[in-house]
Amino acid sequence: MAGYTGTARQPKALAVRLPDGHVALSQRLTTVLAASVAPRLVPQPGRAYTQGGDASTPASGEIVVEVMAGTTRHAVVTVVRLR
């Protein structure tokens, strides 16, 4: 995981680093996932951007999430669970 949108206490979506090295913004997190991820977020100063131009707050630490990725006109990444 590379970052998040929303606040560290209530993240809305995650900026995830995919196996190919690209960073993509996930779909909106469920309430349960947001509550699980929030205590592990360590915000860093500044803003980060995905290849698609979406802005997020960078986060440090190793948070590993399982995602389901699909393709439509744009990449669709859905966080399934915290690992």
C-alpha positions as CSV (number, residue, x, y, z in Angstrom):
1,M,0.0,0.0,0.0
2,A,1.3,3.5,-0.9
3,G,-1.3,5.9,0.6
4,Y,-4.9,6.7,1.2
5,T,-7.6,9.3,0.6
6,G,-9.8,10.7,3.4
7,T,-8.3,11.0,6.8
8,A,-6.0,8.6,8.7
9,R,-8.8,8.0,11.1
10,Q,-11.4,7.4,8.4
11,P,-9.7,6.4,5.1
12,K,-12.0,6.4,2.1
13,A,-9.8,4.5,-0.4
14,L,-6.3,3.2,-0.6
15,A,-3.5,3.9,-3.1
16,V,-2.2,0.4,-3.7
17,R,1.1,-0.6,-5.4
18,L,0.2,-3.4,-7.8
19,P,2.6,-6.3,-8.7
20,D,3.6,-4.5,-12.0
21,G,4.8,-1.5,-9.9
22,H,1.9,0.9,-10.9
23,V,0.0,2.6,-8.1
24,A,-3.8,2.6,-8.4
25,L,-6.6,4.1,-6.3
26,S,-9.0,1.5,-4.9
27,Q,-12.7,1.6,-4.9
28,R,-14.3,3.1,-1.7
29,L,-13.5,1.0,1.4
30,T,-16.2,-0.7,3.4
31,T,-16.7,0.6,6.9
32,V,-15.2,-2.7,8.3
33,L,-12.1,-2.4,6.1
34,A,-11.6,1.3,6.9
35,A,-11.8,0.5,10.6
36,S,-9.2,-2.3,10.2
37,V,-6.7,-0.2,8.1
38,A,-7.0,3.1,10.1
39,P,-4.9,2.1,13.1
40,R,-2.1,0.9,10.8
41,L,-1.8,4.1,8.8
42,V,1.2,6.3,9.4
43,P,0.7,9.5,7.3
44,Q,3.7,11.1,5.7
45,P,3.9,14.8,4.6
46,G,3.0,15.8,1.1
47,R,0.8,14.5,-1.6
48,A,1.3,11.5,-3.9
49,Y,-0.3,10.8,-7.3
50,T,-1.3,7.7,-9.1
51,Q,-0.5,7.2,-12.8
52,G,-4.1,8.2,-13.4
53,G,-3.5,11.5,-11.6
54,D,-5.5,10.7,-8.4
55,A,-4.1,12.4,-5.3
56,S,-3.6,10.6,-2.0
57,T,-1.8,11.1,1.3
58,P,1.4,9.0,1.4
59,A,1.7,6.5,4.2
60,S,4.7,4.6,5.5
61,G,4.9,1.1,6.8
62,E,4.1,-2.2,5.2
63,I,0.3,-2.7,5.0
64,V,-0.5,-5.6,2.8
65,V,-4.0,-5.9,1.4
66,E,-5.6,-8.4,-0.9
67,V,-7.2,-6.8,-3.9
68,M,-9.4,-7.9,-6.8
69,A,-8.3,-6.1,-9.9
70,G,-10.3,-5.8,-13.1
71,T,-10.2,-3.8,-16.2
72,T,-12.8,-1.7,-17.9
73,R,-12.0,1.6,-19.6
74,H,-9.9,2.3,-16.5
75,A,-8.3,-0.1,-14.0
76,V,-10.6,-1.1,-11.2
77,V,-9.1,-2.2,-7.9
78,T,-11.2,-3.3,-5.0
79,V,-9.7,-4.0,-1.6
80,V,-10.9,-7.4,-0.4
81,R,-9.2,-7.8,3.0
82,L,-6.3,-6.8,5.1
83,R,-3.5,-9.4,5.2
